[in-house]
Every structure is written in C-alpha cells, then in structure tokens.
Amino acid sequence: MKTLLVAIDNSDVSRKVVSLAMEQALALNAQVVVVCCVDPSYVTATEPLEINAGEDPSDFGAAQDEQNTAEMVVRHALADLQRVGINARGCVIGGESADTIVAQSAAVQASMIIMGRRHLSPFNRLLKGSVSAAVIERAHCPVLVDVRVD
C-alpha cells in the first residue's frame, strides 16, 4: 500500500493540505502519515509522539503550549481523514522542519510528501528560508505543494 506523508502546522493552509491529502489518498488508495514539526526546545519526549486516529476532537481540550497545539492539530487532521475512511496515523516531532519532514518521509517509505506553502515576502524568504523549497530539494520522493490562496 502506498503511504503519503502530510506535513502540517497550526495554520489555515494546513486545512487545505489535509483536504488535498484526502483527495490523493482516496485516488491512490493510500494510507496517510500526518507529521507536525515543533521547535526541539518545546518537546518533552525524545522520541516522536505517535498519535492514532479514532478519538473525538472535542475531547482534546485547549492547547497550552507548542507541543500540545501540534498534537491537537494532528488529532484534528486524523479525525478528518478517518471520517472519510482513510487509514491514518500521525506524530509530533521536534526538529528543524525541512530535515524532519524529509527524514520522516524516508522512515515511512512515503510515496509522496504533501505540504503547504506560506507565501513569504522576499525578505522573509531570505531571512527564514522556505521549508517547502528545502523539502523539494532533499526529498527522495515527489513533493506535492498546495499553493492555493483561496
């Protein structure tokens, strides 16, 4: 079975990315692994926090820090994917986003990475760098970047 790695964060773009992942997973009969990267200084565990689908998002409570927010975002994505019958699991991982996404895609032998793009100004792109561009350069598999600006 094919595996799609979906990289999300706590932004409006992520909802669109999850929707795109649903379309692709259904079309390709693929399973989905949802990944949310957080700053390593905010991570309490040394291993990725594995999350399985099946819990009611209304039971998650309010997020109190970056790791809790990331966990909530992944749980909501998993609930949406499970609702349409997609086999999905997720994790929250501490690390630099591009490196972490590429490493996770290799670890799960992903057929494709699906992620969004933040429309950074040229100055911010120079200052912060583009995560999607870095993933495209380093990935071992195709990368589908949702660039819609609805």
N, C-alpha and C positions, 0 to 999 in steps of 0.2 A: 504494500500500500504506500502511496506517496505521502510525504509529510511536508506541510507548509509551515514555515516559521513566520509568525506575525509579531513584529516589533511595535509596541505601543507605549504611550506615556499618558499623562493626565491632561490631554488637550482635546479640542473639538476635532482635530484632524484624526485622532485615533478612532473615533466613532465611524468615520468614513473608511478607514483602513480595515476595521473589523467587518464592515459591510462588504468591502471588496474581497476580503478573505473568505467570507461566506459564499459569495458567487463562485470564486475559484475552487474552493473545497468541494462544493456541490458539483461543479462541472467536471472536476478531475477525480471525484470520489476519493478525496484525500483526507487525512487526519490533520489536525492543526495543533501546533505548539505556540502558545502566546507567551511572549517574553517582555518584561518591563525592566529596564536597567535603572539602577539608582546609584547615587554617589556612594562609594565604598565606606565613607565615614558615617553613613546613616544606617548601615546594615548591621543587624545584631547577630546574624549567623555566618559561619564561614562557608557553608555550602549553599547552593541555590535553594530558595524557599519554594518547594514544589506545591502546586495547587491543582486540585482535581475539580472537574465540573460536577455540578449536582446540588449546590447549596443555593438557597434563596437569597438573592442580593439584598433584600430588605432586612435580612438578619445581620448584615455586616457591620452596622454601626458607623459612627463618624470616624473618619481618619484623623489621627492626631500627629503624625509625622510623615516623612517622605516614604519610609518603608510601608507603613500602613496605607498610605494613599496608593502606592504602587500595587499593593495586594488587592485593594478594593477595585482598582481599575482592571486588573487581570480577572478577578472574580466576575465582574460585570460582563466582560468580553466573553468569558467561558459560558456564562448563563445565556447570552445571546446566541452563541454558536450551538450550544446544546438544544436550545429551543427549536432550532431548525433541523436537528438530527445529526449534527456533525460531531464526530469523536474528537474531543479536545482536552488538552491539559495545559497548564501554564506554570510559570515560575517568575520569581522576582530575584534578580541577580545584581550584586554590587560590582561595579566596574565601569570603565570608560565605554560609552555606548557602542561605538562602531566595532571596537575589538571584541566586546562581549557578544554582540549580535552575530558577528562572523564566527566566533568560537562556538556559540550555541548551535548555529546552523550546521556546522561540521559535526558536532557531537550527536545531533539527532538525525544526521544524514538527510537534511532538508532538500527537497527537490526545487524549492523556490523560497525566497525571502520576500515578504510583503511588508512594506512600511510606508510611512507618510513623509512629506517634505514640508519643512517650515519655510515659508517664503521670507528668508533673511535678507536684510539690506546688504549691499556690497561690503559695507564697513563691518557689520556683524559677522558676515561670512568670513571675512579676513580675520577678525578677532577670535571668533569661536570655532570656525571651521564647519563644514557641512557633514553631518553624520551620514546622510544618505549617499553623498558622493564618496565618502570613505568606505562605506559598506560595498557600494558598487565596485570600487577598485579592488577590494580584498576578497570578496565572496567567491566561493567555489561553485556557486550555482546561480541561476538567473535571479535578478532582483526586480521586483515589480514595485514601483514607487507611485503612490497615489498623489497626483499633483492637482486634483480638482480644487477649486476655490469657491464652491457653491455659496 
